[in-house]
């Protein structure tokens, strides 16, 4: 069985690659566990200064794997535990000290888009597309985006993005208010590497302090935001109509 997440270190830069290209790197329990472990490994390693997060194949991440929706929903306790695993990825990206750069191409959907928003810097290929399908499925967003997205682009635009589920292209990012760098697909790896190398060469004490200070100043209590998201997502996951919508989306 192949690894659902790849981990590579080169000159103080850890590159973490979502590796389910046949499913556009859609999220399932094994990928969640492997991604959390990879992020934890990078955060715990004193020789790693920067983390790059990317996807293999034609997309960054197509969101939750609806083909496996039923396997993600069990008892209330089991479903809550699964949702908390989703939130653990955000904790590893946002609440640790190392800079995380998202190298994004193709689709970034639902939970995948949440991880993009979690990143400290985003380099996005101009072929990227992104949207939130959760509300249309009767479930809810996670990843602290209820706080982070409104802080990044404003509450009205955040509400529109999450509520209506409109699809956007990379060319829409600036108008929406995202401070993402948009590049040609063939320049994505080189530009990401250049930024990662520049940050990795900086004294890491002040880098970590800056990430912590700006997070607290701008975002406040992310754990509280994630708690409210978890409760709302739990209700959606346990609603039989949500499961029916997920199955219908596959037809």
Secondary structure, DSSP 8 states (H G I E B T S, - for coil): ---SEEEEEETTEEEEEE--GGGTT-B-HHHHHHHHHHHHHHHH-TT--EEEEEESTT-SB--B-GGGHHHH--SHHHHHHHHHHHHHHHHHHHSSSSEEEEEE-SEEETHHHHHHHHSSEEEEETT-EEE--HHHHT----TTHHHHHHHHH-HHHHHHHHHH---EEGGGHHHHT---EEE-GGGHHHHHHHHHHHHHTS-HHHHHHHHHHHHHHHH--HHHHHHHHHHHHHHHHH-HHHHHHHHHHH-
